[in-house]
């Protein structure tokens, strides 16, 4: 007896669960609290999200790390998206400029911002 496998893909709005056609899905990528997210929405809900976040994005400053509202890296690494060598150089610069920073662990965002502003 022959076997036939049929795969059915259903698209839904992640926010309200409403069914969508393949061409109606709008995948929105964003960052919050140092984490990156992705959500599939209908045009209606994507427009609502854009309207809600637009004033905040308009007042925010873009980071040099290129994260936040864009595609997140899929590779493991440092949480800051910077290489170990770059983090070592940042720590050295911070110390040379009067900032206290540990030898290990996460560098606070305020210190990374100070480094980025100076470079």
C-alpha distances in whole Angstrom, upper triangle without the diagonal:
4,7,10,13,16,19,22,26,29,32,35,39,39,43,42,38,38,35,36,34,33,37,39,38,41,41,44,45,49,51,53,54,53,50,47,45,42,42,39,42,42,45,47,47,47,50,51,51,53,55,56,56,58,61,60,59,62,64,62,63,60,60,60,56,54,52,53,51,49,46,46,46,42,44,46,49,53,53,55,53,56,56,58,60,61,61,64,66,66,67,70,71,71,73,75,76,76,73,72,68,67,65,62,60,59,62,63,62,66,67,64,65,69,68,66,69,71,69
4,7,10,13,16,19,23,26,29,32,36,37,40,40,36,36,33,33,31,30,33,35,35,38,38,41,42,46,48,50,52,51,47,44,42,39,39,36,39,39,42,44,44,44,47,48,48,49,52,53,53,55,58,57,56,59,61,59,60,57,56,56,53,51,49,50,48,46,43,43,43,39,41,43,47,50,50,52,50,53,53,55,57,58,58,61,63,63,64,67,68,68,70,72,73,74,70,69,66,64,63,60,57,57,60,60,60,63,64,61,62,66,65,63,66,68,65
4,7,10,13,16,20,23,26,29,33,33,37,36,32,32,29,30,28,27,30,32,32,35,34,38,39,42,44,46,48,47,43,41,39,36,35,33,35,36,39,41,40,41,44,45,44,46,49,49,49,51,55,54,52,55,58,56,56,54,53,53,50,48,46,46,45,43,39,40,39,36,38,40,44,47,47,49,47,50,50,52,55,55,55,58,60,60,61,64,65,65,67,69,70,70,67,66,63,61,60,56,54,53,56,57,56,60,61,58,59,63,61,59,62,65,62
4,6,10,13,16,19,23,26,29,30,34,33,30,29,26,26,24,23,27,29,28,31,31,35,36,39,42,44,46,45,41,39,36,33,32,30,32,32,35,37,37,37,40,42,41,43,46,46,46,48,52,51,49,52,55,53,53,51,50,51,48,45,43,44,42,40,37,37,37,34,36,38,42,45,45,47,45,48,48,50,53,53,54,56,58,58,59,62,63,63,65,67,68,69,65,64,61,60,59,55,53,52,54,55,54,58,59,56,57,60,59,57,60,62,60
4,6,10,13,16,20,23,26,27,30,30,26,26,23,23,22,21,24,26,25,28,28,31,32,36,38,40,42,41,37,35,32,30,29,26,29,29,32,34,34,34,37,39,38,40,43,43,43,45,48,47,46,49,51,49,50,47,47,47,44,42,40,40,38,36,33,34,34,31,33,35,39,42,41,43,41,44,45,47,50,50,50,53,55,54,56,59,59,59,62,64,64,65,62,61,57,56,55,52,49,48,51,51,50,54,55,52,53,57,56,54,56,59,57
4,6,10,13,16,19,23,24,28,27,23,23,20,20,18,17,21,23,22,25,25,29,30,34,36,38,40,40,36,33,30,28,26,24,26,26,29,31,31,31,34,35,35,37,40,40,40,42,45,45,43,46,49,47,48,45,45,46,43,40,38,38,36,34,32,32,33,30,32,35,38,41,40,43,41,44,45,47,50,49,50,53,54,54,55,58,59,58,61,63,63,64,61,60,57,56,55,51,49,48,50,50,49,52,54,51,52,55,55,52,55,58,55
4,7,10,13,16,20,21,24,24,20,20,17,17,16,15,18,20,19,22,22,25,27,30,32,34,37,36,32,29,27,24,22,20,22,23,26,28,27,28,31,32,31,33,36,37,36,38,42,41,40,43,45,43,44,42,42,42,39,37,35,34,32,31,28,29,29,27,29,32,35,38,37,39,37,40,41,44,46,46,46,49,51,50,52,55,55,55,58,60,60,60,57,56,53,52,52,48,45,44,46,47,45,49,50,47,48,52,51,49,51,54,52
4,6,10,13,17,18,21,21,17,17,13,14,13,12,16,17,16,19,20,23,25,28,31,33,35,35,31,28,25,22,20,18,19,20,23,25,24,25,28,29,29,31,33,34,34,36,39,39,38,41,43,42,43,40,41,41,39,36,34,33,31,30,27,28,29,27,30,32,36,38,37,39,37,40,42,44,47,46,46,50,51,50,52,55,55,54,57,60,59,60,57,56,53,52,52,48,45,44,46,46,44,48,49,47,47,51,50,48,50,53,51
4,7,10,13,15,18,18,14,14,11,11,10,9,13,14,13,16,16,19,21,25,27,29,32,32,28,25,22,19,17,14,16,16,19,21,21,21,24,26,25,27,30,30,30,32,36,35,34,37,39,38,39,37,37,38,35,32,30,29,27,26,24,25,26,24,27,29,33,35,34,35,34,37,39,41,44,43,43,47,48,47,49,52,52,51,54,56,56,57,53,53,50,49,49,46,43,41,43,43,41,44,46,43,44,47,47,44,47,50,48
4,7,10,12,15,14,11,11,7,8,8,8,12,12,11,14,15,18,20,23,26,28,31,31,27,24,21,18,15,12,13,13,17,18,18,19,22,23,23,25,27,28,28,30,33,33,32,35,37,36,38,36,36,38,35,32,30,29,26,25,24,25,27,25,28,30,34,36,34,35,34,38,40,42,45,44,44,47,48,47,49,52,52,51,54,56,55,56,53,52,49,49,49,46,43,41,43,42,40,43,45,43,43,47,47,44,46,49,48
4,7,9,12,12,9,9,6,5,6,6,10,9,7,11,11,14,17,20,23,25,28,28,25,22,18,15,12,9,10,10,13,15,14,15,18,19,19,21,23,24,24,26,30,29,28,31,34,33,34,32,33,34,32,29,27,25,23,22,21,22,24,23,27,29,32,34,32,33,32,35,37,40,43,42,41,45,46,44,46,50,49,48,51,54,53,53,50,50,47,47,47,44,41,38,40,39,37,40,43,40,40,44,44,41,43,46,45
4,6,9,8,5,5,4,5,8,9,12,10,8,10,11,14,16,19,22,23,26,27,23,21,17,14,10,8,8,8,12,13,12,13,16,17,16,19,21,21,22,24,28,27,27,30,32,31,33,31,32,34,32,29,26,24,22,22,21,22,25,24,27,29,32,33,31,32,32,35,38,40,43,41,41,45,46,44,46,49,49,47,51,53,52,52,49,49,46,46,46,43,40,37,39,38,36,39,41,39,39,43,43,40,42,45,44
4,5,6,5,5,6,7,10,11,12,9,7,9,10,11,14,16,19,20,23,24,21,19,15,12,8,6,5,6,9,10,8,10,13,13,13,15,18,18,19,21,24,24,23,26,28,28,30,28,30,32,30,27,24,22,19,20,20,21,24,23,27,29,31,32,30,31,30,34,36,39,42,40,39,43,44,42,44,47,46,45,48,51,49,50,46,46,44,44,45,42,38,36,37,36,34,36,39,37,36,40,40,38,40,43,42
4,6,6,8,10,10,13,14,15,13,10,10,10,11,13,14,17,18,20,21,18,16,12,10,6,6,6,9,12,12,10,11,14,14,13,16,18,17,18,20,23,23,22,26,27,26,28,27,28,30,28,25,22,20,18,19,18,19,22,21,25,26,28,29,27,28,28,31,34,36,39,38,37,40,42,39,41,44,44,43,46,48,47,47,44,43,41,41,41,38,35,32,34,33,31,34,36,34,34,38,38,36,38,41,40
4,6,8,11,12,16,16,17,14,12,12,12,12,14,15,17,17,20,22,19,17,13,12,8,8,7,9,12,11,8,10,13,11,10,14,16,15,16,19,21,21,21,24,26,25,27,27,28,30,28,26,23,20,18,20,20,21,24,24,27,28,30,31,28,29,29,33,35,38,41,39,38,41,42,40,41,45,44,43,46,48,46,47,43,43,41,41,42,39,35,33,34,33,30,33,36,34,33,37,38,36,37,41,40
4,6,9,11,15,16,18,14,13,14,14,15,17,18,21,21,24,25,23,21,17,15,11,10,9,9,12,11,9,12,14,12,13,16,17,17,18,21,24,24,24,27,29,28,31,30,31,34,32,30,27,24,22,23,23,24,27,27,30,32,34,34,31,33,33,36,39,41,44,42,41,45,46,44,45,49,48,46,49,52,50,50,47,47,44,45,46,43,39,36,38,36,34,37,39,38,37,41,42,40,41,44,44
4,6,9,13,14,16,13,12,14,14,16,18,20,22,23,25,27,24,22,18,15,12,10,9,10,13,13,11,14,16,16,16,19,20,20,21,24,27,27,27,30,31,31,33,32,33,35,33,31,28,25,23,24,24,24,27,26,30,31,34,35,32,33,33,37,40,42,45,43,42,46,47,45,46,50,49,48,51,53,52,52,49,48,46,46,47,43,40,37,39,38,36,39,41,39,39,43,43,41,43,46,46
4,7,10,13,14,11,11,13,15,16,19,21,24,25,28,29,26,24,20,17,14,11,9,8,12,11,11,13,16,15,16,19,20,20,22,24,27,28,28,30,32,32,34,33,35,37,35,32,29,27,24,25,25,26,29,28,32,34,36,37,35,36,35,39,42,44,47,45,45,48,49,47,49,52,51,50,53,56,54,55,51,51,49,49,49,46,43,40,42,40,38,41,44,41,41,45,45,43,44,48,47
4,7,10,12,10,10,13,14,17,20,22,25,27,30,31,27,25,21,18,14,11,10,9,12,13,13,15,17,18,18,21,22,23,24,26,29,30,29,32,34,34,36,34,36,38,36,33,30,28,25,26,25,26,29,28,32,34,36,38,35,37,36,39,42,44,47,46,45,49,50,48,50,53,52,51,55,57,55,56,53,53,50,50,51,47,44,42,43,42,40,43,45,43,42,46,47,44,46,49,48
4,6,8,6,6,10,12,15,18,21,24,26,29,30,27,24,20,17,14,10,9,7,10,11,12,13,15,17,17,19,21,22,23,25,28,29,28,30,33,32,34,33,34,36,34,31,28,27,24,23,23,25,27,27,30,33,35,37,34,35,34,38,40,43,46,44,44,48,48,47,49,52,51,50,53,56,54,55,52,52,49,49,50,47,43,41,42,41,39,42,44,42,41,45,45,42,44,47,46
4,6,5,7,11,13,16,20,23,26,28,32,32,29,25,22,18,16,12,11,9,11,14,15,15,17,19,20,21,23,25,26,27,30,31,30,32,35,34,36,34,35,36,35,31,29,28,25,24,23,26,28,27,31,33,36,38,36,37,35,39,41,44,46,45,45,49,49,48,50,53,52,52,55,57,56,57,54,54,51,51,51,48,45,43,44,43,41,44,46,43,43,46,46,43,45,48,47
4,6,6,9,11,15,18,21,25,27,31,30,27,24,21,17,15,11,11,10,12,15,16,15,18,20,20,21,24,25,25,26,30,30,29,31,34,33,34,32,33,34,32,29,27,26,23,22,21,23,25,24,28,31,33,35,34,34,33,36,38,41,43,42,42,46,47,45,47,50,50,49,53,54,53,55,52,52,49,49,49,46,43,41,42,42,39,42,44,41,41,44,44,41,43,46,44
4,6,8,11,14,17,21,24,27,31,30,28,24,21,17,15,12,11,10,10,14,15,14,16,19,19,19,22,24,24,24,28,29,27,29,32,32,33,30,32,33,31,28,27,26,22,21,20,23,25,25,29,32,34,36,34,34,33,36,38,41,43,42,42,46,46,45,47,50,49,49,52,54,53,54,51,52,49,49,50,47,44,41,42,41,39,41,43,40,40,43,43,40,42,45,43
4,6,10,13,16,19,23,25,29,29,26,23,20,16,13,10,8,6,7,10,11,11,13,15,16,16,19,21,21,22,25,26,25,27,30,30,31,29,31,32,31,27,26,24,21,20,20,23,25,25,29,32,34,35,33,34,32,36,38,41,43,42,42,46,46,44,47,50,49,48,51,53,52,53,50,50,48,48,49,46,43,40,41,40,37,40,42,39,39,42,42,39,41,44,43
4,6,9,13,16,20,22,25,26,23,19,16,12,10,6,6,6,7,10,10,9,12,14,14,15,18,19,19,20,24,24,23,25,28,27,29,27,28,30,28,25,23,21,18,17,17,19,22,22,26,28,30,32,30,30,29,32,35,38,40,38,39,42,43,41,43,46,45,45,48,50,49,50,47,47,45,45,45,42,39,36,38,37,34,37,39,36,36,39,39,37,38,41,40
4,6,10,13,16,19,23,23,20,17,14,10,8,6,5,6,6,10,9,7,10,12,11,12,15,16,16,17,21,21,19,22,25,24,25,23,25,26,25,21,19,18,14,14,14,17,20,20,24,26,28,29,27,27,26,30,32,35,38,35,36,39,40,38,40,43,42,42,45,47,45,47,44,44,42,42,43,40,37,34,35,34,31,34,36,33,32,36,36,33,35,38,36
4,7,10,14,16,20,20,17,13,10,7,6,4,6,9,10,13,11,8,12,14,12,12,16,17,16,17,21,20,18,21,24,22,23,21,22,24,22,19,16,15,12,11,11,13,16,17,20,23,25,26,24,24,23,26,29,32,34,32,32,36,37,35,37,40,39,39,42,44,43,44,41,41,38,39,39,36,33,30,31,31,28,31,33,30,30,33,33,30,32,35,34
4,7,10,13,17,17,14,11,8,6,5,6,7,10,10,13,10,7,10,12,9,10,13,14,12,14,17,16,15,18,20,19,20,18,19,21,19,16,14,12,9,9,9,12,15,16,20,22,23,24,22,22,21,24,27,30,32,30,30,34,34,32,34,37,36,36,39,41,39,40,37,38,35,36,37,34,31,28,29,28,25,27,30,27,26,30,30,27,29,32,31
4,7,10,14,13,11,7,6,4,7,9,11,14,14,16,14,11,13,14,11,11,15,15,12,14,17,16,14,17,19,17,18,15,16,18,16,13,10,8,6,6,6,8,12,13,17,18,20,20,18,18,17,20,23,26,29,26,26,30,31,28,31,34,33,32,35,37,36,37,34,34,32,32,33,30,27,24,25,24,21,24,26,23,23,27,27,24,26,29,28
4,7,10,10,9,6,5,6,9,12,13,16,16,17,15,12,14,14,11,11,14,13,10,12,15,13,11,15,16,14,15,13,13,16,14,11,8,6,4,6,8,9,12,14,17,18,19,19,16,16,16,19,22,25,27,25,24,28,29,26,28,31,30,29,33,35,33,34,31,31,29,30,31,28,25,22,22,21,18,21,23,21,20,24,24,22,23,27,26
4,7,7,6,4,6,9,11,15,16,19,20,21,18,15,17,17,13,13,16,15,12,14,16,13,11,15,16,13,14,12,12,14,12,11,7,4,5,7,9,8,12,14,16,17,17,16,13,13,13,17,20,23,25,22,21,25,26,23,25,28,27,26,29,32,30,31,27,28,25,26,27,25,21,18,19,17,15,18,20,17,17,21,21,19,21,24,24
4,5,5,6,8,11,13,17,18,21,22,22,18,17,19,17,14,15,17,14,12,14,15,12,12,16,15,13,14,13,13,16,14,13,10,7,8,11,13,12,15,16,19,18,18,17,13,13,15,18,22,23,26,23,22,26,26,24,25,28,27,26,29,31,29,30,26,26,24,25,26,24,20,17,18,16,13,16,19,17,17,20,21,20,21,25,25
4,6,8,10,14,16,20,21,25,25,25,22,20,22,21,17,18,20,17,15,17,18,14,14,18,17,14,15,14,13,16,14,14,11,9,12,14,15,13,16,17,19,18,17,15,12,12,14,17,20,22,24,22,20,23,25,22,22,26,25,23,26,29,27,27,23,23,21,22,23,21,17,14,15,13,11,14,16,15,15,19,20,19,20,24,24
4,7,10,14,17,20,22,26,26,27,24,22,24,23,19,20,22,20,17,19,20,16,16,19,18,15,15,14,12,14,11,12,9,8,11,12,13,11,12,14,15,14,14,12,8,8,11,13,17,18,21,19,17,20,22,19,20,23,23,21,24,27,26,26,22,22,19,20,21,19,15,12,13,11,10,13,15,13,14,17,18,17,19,22,22
4,7,10,13,17,19,23,24,25,21,20,22,21,18,19,21,19,16,19,20,17,16,20,20,17,17,16,14,16,13,13,9,8,10,11,11,9,11,12,14,13,13,13,9,10,11,15,18,20,23,21,19,23,24,22,23,26,26,25,27,30,29,29,26,25,23,23,24,21,17,14,16,15,13,17,19,17,17,21,21,20,22,25,25
4,7,10,14,16,20,21,22,19,17,20,19,16,16,20,18,15,18,20,17,16,19,20,17,17,15,14,16,13,12,8,7,8,8,8,6,9,10,13,13,14,14,11,12,12,16,19,21,24,22,21,24,26,23,25,28,28,27,30,32,31,32,28,28,26,26,26,23,20,17,19,18,16,19,21,19,19,23,23,21,23,26,25
4,7,10,13,17,18,19,16,14,17,17,13,15,18,16,14,17,19,17,16,20,21,18,19,17,17,19,16,14,11,9,9,9,9,8,11,12,15,16,17,18,15,16,16,19,22,24,27,25,25,28,29,27,29,32,32,31,34,36,35,35,32,32,29,29,30,27,24,21,22,21,19,23,25,22,22,26,26,24,26,30,29
4,7,10,13,15,17,14,12,15,16,12,14,17,16,15,17,20,18,17,21,22,20,21,19,19,21,18,16,13,11,10,10,9,9,12,12,16,18,20,20,18,19,18,22,24,27,30,28,27,31,32,30,32,35,35,34,37,39,38,39,35,35,33,33,33,30,27,24,26,25,23,26,28,25,25,29,29,27,29,32,31
4,6,10,12,13,10,9,13,13,11,13,16,15,14,17,20,19,18,21,23,22,23,21,22,24,22,19,16,14,12,12,12,13,16,16,20,21,23,24,21,22,22,26,28,31,33,32,31,35,36,34,35,39,38,37,40,42,41,42,38,38,36,36,37,34,30,28,29,28,26,29,31,28,28,32,32,30,32,35,34
4,7,10,12,9,8,12,13,12,13,16,17,16,18,22,21,20,23,25,24,26,24,25,27,24,22,19,17,14,15,14,16,18,18,22,24,26,27,25,26,25,29,31,34,36,35,34,38,39,37,39,42,41,40,44,46,45,45,42,42,39,40,40,37,34,31,33,32,29,32,34,32,32,35,36,33,35,38,37
4,6,8,6,6,9,10,9,11,14,14,15,17,20,20,19,22,25,24,26,24,26,28,26,23,21,18,16,16,16,18,21,22,25,27,29,30,27,28,27,31,34,37,39,37,37,40,41,39,41,44,43,42,45,48,46,47,44,44,41,42,43,40,36,34,35,33,31,33,36,33,33,37,37,34,36,39,38
4,5,5,6,8,10,11,12,14,15,17,18,21,22,21,23,26,26,28,27,28,30,29,26,24,21,18,19,19,22,25,25,29,31,33,34,31,31,31,34,37,40,42,40,40,44,44,42,44,47,46,45,49,51,49,50,47,47,45,45,46,43,40,37,38,37,34,36,39,36,36,39,40,37,38,42,41
4,6,5,6,9,10,10,12,14,15,16,19,20,19,21,24,24,26,25,28,30,29,25,24,21,18,18,19,22,25,26,30,32,34,34,32,32,31,34,37,40,43,40,40,44,44,42,44,47,46,45,49,50,48,49,46,47,45,46,47,44,41,38,38,37,34,36,39,36,35,39,39,36,37,41,40
4,6,5,6,9,10,11,13,15,15,18,20,20,21,24,24,27,26,29,31,30,27,25,22,19,21,22,24,28,28,32,34,36,36,33,33,33,36,39,42,44,42,42,46,46,43,45,49,47,46,49,51,49,50,47,48,46,47,48,45,42,39,39,37,34,36,39,37,36,39,40,37,38,42,41
4,5,5,6,9,10,11,12,14,17,18,18,20,22,22,25,24,26,29,28,25,23,20,17,18,20,22,25,26,30,31,33,33,30,30,30,34,37,39,42,39,39,43,43,41,42,46,44,43,46,48,46,47,44,44,43,43,45,42,38,35,36,34,31,33,36,34,33,37,38,35,36,40,39
4,5,5,6,9,10,11,12,15,16,15,17,20,20,22,21,23,26,25,22,20,17,14,15,17,19,22,23,27,29,30,31,28,28,27,31,34,37,39,36,36,40,40,38,40,43,42,41,44,46,44,45,42,42,40,41,42,40,36,33,34,32,29,31,34,32,30,34,35,32,33,37,36
4,5,5,6,9,10,10,13,15,14,16,19,19,22,21,24,27,26,23,21,18,15,17,19,22,25,27,30,32,33,33,30,30,29,33,36,39,41,38,38,42,42,39,41,44,43,42,45,47,45,45,43,43,42,43,44,42,39,35,35,33,30,32,35,33,31,35,36,33,33,37,36
4,5,5,6,9,10,12,14,14,16,18,19,22,22,24,27,27,24,22,19,16,18,20,22,26,27,31,32,33,33,30,30,30,33,37,39,41,39,38,42,42,39,41,44,43,41,45,46,44,45,42,43,41,42,44,41,38,35,35,33,30,31,34,32,31,34,36,33,33,37,37
4,5,5,6,8,11,12,12,14,16,16,19,19,21,24,23,21,18,15,12,15,17,19,23,24,27,29,30,29,26,26,26,29,33,36,38,35,34,38,38,36,37,41,39,38,41,43,41,41,38,39,37,38,40,38,34,31,31,29,26,28,31,29,27,31,32,30,30,34,34
4,5,5,6,9,10,10,11,14,14,17,17,19,22,22,19,17,14,11,14,16,19,23,24,28,29,30,29,26,26,26,29,32,35,37,34,34,37,37,35,37,40,38,37,40,42,40,41,38,39,37,39,40,38,35,31,31,29,26,27,30,28,26,30,31,28,28,32,32
4,6,5,8,10,10,11,14,15,18,19,21,25,25,22,20,17,14,17,20,22,26,28,31,32,33,32,29,28,29,32,35,38,40,37,36,40,40,37,39,42,40,38,42,43,41,42,39,40,39,40,42,40,37,33,33,30,27,28,32,30,28,31,33,30,30,33,33
4,6,7,8,10,11,13,14,17,18,20,24,24,21,19,16,14,17,20,21,25,27,30,31,32,31,27,27,27,30,34,36,38,35,35,38,38,35,37,40,38,36,40,42,39,40,37,38,36,38,40,38,34,31,31,28,25,26,29,28,26,29,31,28,29,32,33
4,6,5,6,9,10,11,14,14,17,20,20,18,16,12,11,14,17,19,22,25,27,28,28,27,24,23,24,27,30,33,35,32,31,35,35,31,33,36,35,33,36,38,36,36,33,34,33,35,37,35,31,28,27,25,22,23,26,24,22,26,27,25,25,29,29
4,5,5,6,9,10,13,13,17,20,20,18,17,14,11,15,18,20,24,26,29,30,30,29,26,25,25,28,31,34,35,32,32,36,35,32,34,37,35,34,37,38,36,37,34,36,34,36,38,36,33,30,29,26,23,24,27,25,23,26,27,25,24,28,28
4,6,5,6,9,12,14,17,20,21,20,18,15,14,17,21,22,26,29,31,32,32,30,27,25,26,29,32,35,36,33,32,36,35,32,34,37,34,33,36,38,35,35,33,34,34,36,38,36,33,30,29,26,22,23,26,25,22,25,27,24,24,27,28
4,5,5,6,10,11,14,18,18,17,16,12,12,15,19,20,23,26,28,29,29,27,24,22,23,25,29,32,33,30,29,32,32,29,31,33,31,29,33,34,32,32,30,31,30,32,34,33,30,26,25,22,19,19,22,21,19,22,24,21,21,25,25
4,5,5,8,9,12,15,16,14,13,10,9,13,16,18,21,24,26,27,27,25,22,20,21,23,27,30,31,28,27,31,30,27,29,32,30,28,32,33,31,32,29,31,30,32,33,32,29,25,24,22,18,19,22,20,18,21,22,20,19,23,23
4,6,8,10,13,16,18,16,16,14,13,15,19,21,24,27,29,30,30,28,25,23,24,26,29,32,33,29,29,33,32,29,31,33,31,30,33,34,31,33,30,32,32,34,36,35,32,28,27,24,20,21,23,22,19,22,23,20,20,23,24
4,7,10,13,16,18,17,17,14,14,17,21,22,25,28,30,31,30,28,25,22,24,25,29,31,32,29,28,31,30,27,29,32,29,27,31,32,29,30,28,30,29,32,34,33,30,26,25,22,18,18,21,20,17,19,21,19,18,21,22
4,7,9,13,14,13,13,11,12,15,18,19,22,25,27,27,26,24,21,19,20,21,25,28,28,25,24,28,27,24,26,28,26,24,28,29,26,27,25,27,26,28,30,29,27,23,21,19,15,15,18,16,13,16,18,16,15,19,19
4,6,10,12,11,12,11,12,14,17,18,20,24,25,26,24,22,20,17,18,19,23,25,26,22,22,25,24,21,23,25,23,22,25,26,24,25,23,25,24,27,28,28,25,22,19,17,14,13,16,14,11,14,15,12,12,15,16
4,7,9,8,9,8,9,11,14,15,17,21,22,23,21,20,18,15,15,16,20,23,23,20,20,23,22,19,22,24,22,21,25,26,24,26,23,25,24,26,27,26,24,20,19,17,13,14,16,13,11,14,15,11,12,15,15
4,5,6,7,8,10,11,14,14,15,19,20,20,18,16,14,11,12,13,16,19,20,16,16,20,19,16,19,21,19,18,22,23,21,23,21,22,21,23,24,23,21,17,15,14,11,12,13,10,8,12,12,9,10,13,13
4,5,8,10,12,12,14,14,15,18,19,19,17,15,14,11,10,11,14,17,17,13,14,17,16,14,17,19,17,17,21,22,20,22,20,22,20,22,23,22,20,17,15,15,12,13,14,10,9,12,11,7,10,12,10
4,6,9,11,11,12,11,11,15,15,15,14,12,11,8,7,8,11,14,15,12,13,16,16,14,17,19,18,18,21,23,22,23,21,22,20,21,21,20,18,15,14,14,11,14,14,10,10,13,12,9,12,15,13
4,7,8,7,9,9,10,14,15,16,15,14,13,10,9,11,14,18,18,16,16,20,19,17,20,23,21,21,25,26,25,27,24,26,23,25,25,23,21,18,17,17,14,16,17,14,13,17,16,12,15,17,16
4,6,6,7,7,9,12,14,15,14,13,11,9,9,11,15,18,20,17,17,21,21,19,21,24,23,22,26,27,26,28,25,25,23,24,25,23,20,17,16,16,13,16,17,14,14,17,17,14,17,20,18
4,6,8,8,11,14,16,17,17,16,13,11,12,15,18,21,23,20,19,23,23,21,23,26,25,24,27,29,28,29,26,26,24,25,26,24,21,18,18,16,13,16,18,15,15,18,19,16,18,21,20
4,7,9,12,15,18,19,19,19,16,15,14,18,21,24,26,23,23,27,27,24,27,30,28,27,31,33,31,32,29,30,28,29,30,28,25,21,21,20,17,19,21,19,18,21,22,19,20,24,23
4,6,10,12,15,17,18,18,16,15,13,16,19,23,24,22,22,26,26,24,27,29,28,28,31,33,32,33,30,31,29,30,30,28,25,22,22,21,18,21,23,19,19,23,22,19,21,24,23
4,7,9,12,14,15,16,15,14,12,16,18,21,23,21,22,26,26,24,27,30,29,29,32,34,33,34,31,32,29,30,30,27,24,22,22,22,20,23,24,21,21,24,24,21,23,26,24
4,6,9,11,12,13,11,11,10,13,16,19,21,19,19,23,24,22,24,27,27,27,30,32,31,32,29,29,26,26,26,24,21,19,19,20,18,21,22,19,20,23,22,20,23,25,24
4,6,8,9,11,10,11,8,11,13,16,18,17,18,21,22,21,23,26,26,26,29,31,31,32,29,29,26,26,25,22,20,18,19,20,19,22,22,19,20,24,22,20,23,25,23
4,7,9,12,12,13,11,14,15,17,20,20,20,23,24,24,25,28,29,29,31,33,34,35,32,31,28,27,26,23,21,19,21,22,21,25,25,22,24,27,25,24,27,29,27
4,6,10,11,12,10,12,12,14,17,17,17,20,22,22,23,26,27,27,29,31,32,33,30,29,26,25,24,21,19,18,20,22,21,25,24,21,23,26,24,23,27,28,26
4,7,8,11,9,11,11,13,16,16,16,18,21,20,21,24,25,25,27,30,30,31,28,27,23,22,21,17,15,15,17,19,19,23,22,20,22,25,23,23,26,28,26
4,6,8,7,8,8,9,12,13,12,14,17,16,17,20,21,21,23,26,27,27,24,24,20,19,17,14,13,12,14,17,17,20,19,17,20,22,20,20,23,24,23
4,5,5,6,7,7,11,11,9,12,14,13,14,17,18,18,20,23,23,24,21,20,16,15,14,12,10,9,10,13,13,17,16,13,16,19,17,17,20,22,20
4,6,8,10,11,14,13,11,14,16,15,15,19,19,18,21,23,23,24,21,20,16,16,16,13,10,8,10,11,11,15,15,12,15,18,17,16,20,21,20
4,5,9,10,13,10,9,13,14,12,13,17,17,16,19,21,21,22,18,18,15,15,15,13,11,8,8,10,9,12,12,9,11,14,13,12,16,18,17
4,7,10,12,10,10,13,14,13,15,18,18,18,21,23,23,24,21,21,18,18,18,16,14,11,12,13,12,16,15,12,14,17,15,13,17,19,17
4,7,8,6,6,10,11,10,12,15,15,15,18,20,20,22,19,19,16,17,16,14,13,11,11,13,13,15,14,11,13,15,13,12,16,17,15
4,5,5,6,9,10,10,12,14,15,16,18,20,21,23,20,20,17,17,15,14,13,13,13,16,16,18,16,13,16,18,15,15,18,19,16
4,5,5,6,9,10,11,12,14,15,17,18,20,21,19,18,15,14,12,11,11,12,12,15,16,19,16,14,17,18,15,16,20,19,18
4,5,5,6,9,10,11,12,14,16,17,18,20,19,19,16,15,13,13,14,14,14,17,18,20,17,14,18,18,15,15,19,18,16
4,5,5,6,9,10,10,12,14,15,16,19,17,17,15,15,13,13,14,13,12,15,15,16,14,11,14,15,11,12,15,15,13
4,5,5,6,9,10,10,12,14,15,17,14,14,11,11,10,10,10,10,8,12,12,14,11,9,13,13,11,12,15,15,14
4,5,5,6,9,10,11,12,14,16,14,14,11,11,9,10,11,12,10,14,15,17,13,12,15,15,12,14,17,16,15
4,5,5,6,9,10,11,12,14,13,14,12,13,12,13,14,14,12,15,16,16,13,11,14,13,10,12,15,13,12
4,5,5,6,9,10,10,12,11,12,10,11,11,12,13,12,9,12,12,12,9,8,11,10,7,9,12,11,10
4,5,5,6,9,10,11,9,9,7,8,8,10,11,11,8,11,13,13,9,9,13,11,9,12,15,14,14
4,5,5,6,9,10,10,10,9,11,10,12,14,14,12,14,16,16,12,12,15,13,10,14,16,14,14
4,5,5,6,9,9,11,10,13,13,15,16,16,12,14,15,14,10,11,12,10,8,11,12,10,10
4,5,5,6,5,7,7,10,11,14,15,14,10,11,12,11,7,9,11,8,7,11,12,10,12
4,5,5,5,6,7,10,11,14,15,15,12,14,15,14,11,12,15,12,11,15,16,14,15
4,6,7,10,11,13,14,17,19,18,15,17,18,16,13,14,16,13,11,15,15,13,14
4,6,9,11,14,16,18,19,18,15,15,16,14,11,13,14,10,10,13,13,11,13
4,7,10,13,15,18,19,18,15,15,16,14,11,14,15,11,12,16,15,14,16
4,6,10,12,15,15,14,11,11,13,11,8,11,12,10,10,14,14,13,16
4,7,10,12,13,13,10,10,13,12,9,12,14,12,13,16,17,17,19
4,7,9,9,9,7,9,12,11,8,11,14,12,12,15,17,17,18
4,5,7,8,8,10,13,14,12,13,16,16,15,18,20,20,21
4,7,9,9,13,16,17,14,15,18,18,16,19,22,21,21
4,7,8,12,15,16,14,14,18,18,17,19,22,22,22
4,7,9,12,15,13,13,17,18,17,19,22,22,22
4,6,9,11,10,10,13,15,14,16,19,20,20
4,6,8,7,7,10,11,11,13,15,16,17
4,5,5,7,9,10,11,13,14,16,17
4,5,5,6,9,10,10,12,14,15
4,6,5,6,9,10,10,13,14
4,5,5,6,9,10,11,13
4,5,5,6,9,10,11
4,5,5,6,9,10
4,6,5,6,9
4,5,5,6
4,5,5
4,6
4
